Amino acid sequence: MTSSKDKIARLPRVVIAGRPNVGKSTLFNRILKKRQAITDPTPGVTRDTIKQRCFLKGQEIMLMDTGGFKLERDDDFDELVSEKSLNMLQEGDLVLFMMDVNDITSEDETFIEHLRAHKEKVLIVVNKVDFPEKENEIWNLYSLGFEEIIGISATHGRNIEELYGKILSMIDFSRFDGSRESEYEPDISIAILGKPNSGKSTLVNKLTGKENAIVSPIAGTTRDVVEGRFSYKGQQFKVLDTAGIRRKKKVVENVEYYSVNRAFKAIDDADIILLLIDVNEGLTDQDKKITQQIVNKGKGVIQVLNKWDTTDGSKETWDKTKERVEFLFPILSFAPIMAVSGLKGTGVDKLLDEVQKVYRQLTKRIETSVLNESLMVWTDFTPIPSVKNRRYKIRYMTQVSSHPVKFLAFVNRFSGFPDSYKRYIMNQIRKEFGMSKIPISLELKERS
């Protein structure tokens, strides 16, 4: 009997593999019961490996969707995707090799040769068996030499329950200890946003210490949101690598459209956004639109000047660059600015230290009594100016939420309350209570 000490400290990994456009991402979404991976008839939509924890009939697994394996490779990027797909065969505890019942190709046959070394952990999943009549075409595939074969329709859900049963029967769950899963629940979630080719995937790989994301000079390499995990100074982190945000007029493919939407959704899922700026290319109007979205959501944000190793690194260059960023991004006057090299790793530790500081500010709560004691001092020192002989008074203030940090002030009259004084109160909150690095909001409510 396997003792708890001998168990593998993670969940069993179920890898979906195969050539492009056989339905891997459709099956991935079907098992998850949500649209996590982008699906599109364009071959090669999934490029990086996407992974997600999920339950099959009460048993938890780590499900992994891979990029398509291709024989005819148009460029180095196809080579990277295919190589990564083959590498995942080693990582998986069970490989679901997907084929299209309507079209068995030389790519399938070549991939099968790679699978033979892992024969005992391979389940052949024949997709697009939409009707019972198609079942007969599966029998011929037993000649490939694999014992476990099942026909399904990932789109229509046909035989999916039977597939779940096969998966569960082929995994020895007693070998794994999911409670010790290294893919832990994170303390802090980070999303990395920025325009295409600003170095997001390189930074993710540096943070996690492994190639979660494929890195390529081709702009737009990452289309799905790729998730990685790592620990730093006693805290667990999740990092989301997003597709590069393009101007809408340039978003012409369905895939690009869904990628951009997915990236914006990552803002919702993250605690802190790292807005990656290529130090050589500077800022764009699209970067400004991203920042507006981040501030509206009350998320922490750090402006990260990436590829700093390509500059002379002087104080003069830093001062000029920082001044330019602050001028172009007045909405982010509160946000720290950091310089890093995702490629070489310089500045990454300081960046993570800053992430932890920002997170502490995001989660801070101020007692109502303490807040109102300070409010009395602020209003005595700088009284609220009258407007058209109308006198204004803040009766009471409270913090209504952290993360996002929101305050509510009850005033004697709302109409005409000076915006400048509202900004004054927010600045005082930042200074006195150590909230200088995060967005905060103050809502006024009239109470007579």
Number of C-alpha atoms within 10 A of each C-alpha: 6 9 8 13 8 11 15 16 17 18 23 25 21 24 28 28 28 30 26 24 21 24 24 30 27 23 23 26 18 17 20 17 10 10 13 18 26 20 23 17 12 12 14 17 22 26 25 26 24 23 22 15 14 15 12 14 10 7 12 15 20 20 22 22 27 26 29 26 25 23 14 9 13 9 8 12 17 19 16 18 23 22 15 22 26 19 11 20 23 14 13 20 20 24 27 24 24 25 24 21 21 13 9 12 11 11 15 19 12 14 19 20 12 12 19 14 12 16 17 15 20 26 22 22 26 26 23 21 24 18 10 9 8 14 15 10 13 15 11 8 15 12 8 12 10 17 14 16 18 20 28 26 21 25 15 13 14 18 15 18 14 12 19 13 12 15 19 15 10 15 17 10 17 12 18 19 17 20 11 14 15 14 20 16 12 15 13 17 22 24 28 28 29 28 24 20 21 25 25 29 26 22 24 26 20 17 22 17 12 12 17 22 24 18 21 16 12 11 14 17 21 25 24 27 27 23 22 23 21 18 16 12 9 7 11 17 22 21 25 27 27 30 30 24 23 19 14 11 6 9 15 9 11 13 19 22 16 19 25 22 14 19 24 19 14 21 23 16 13 19 24 27 26 24 24 27 25 20 19 13 8 13 18 14 9 14 20 16 12 18 20 14 14 21 18 13 14 22 24 28 28 23 24 24 25 24 22 22 16 10 11 10 11 8 9 10 12 17 10 10 17 16 12 13 18 16 12 13 17 11 14 23 15 18 19 18 20 20 24 22 20 24 16 14 15 15 15 18 14 13 20 15 12 17 22 17 14 23 21 14 21 24 13 14 14 15 9 14 12 10 17 16 12 16 19 15 11 16 15 10 9 12 13 19 15 13 11 7 7 10 12 19 16 19 15 18 21 18 17 16 15 16 21 20 22 16 19 16 18 18 19 17 17 14 10 11 20 15 8 11 15 17 13 16 16 17 14 17 20 18 11 11 14 13 22 19 21 28 27 24 16 18 12 18 15 13 13 8
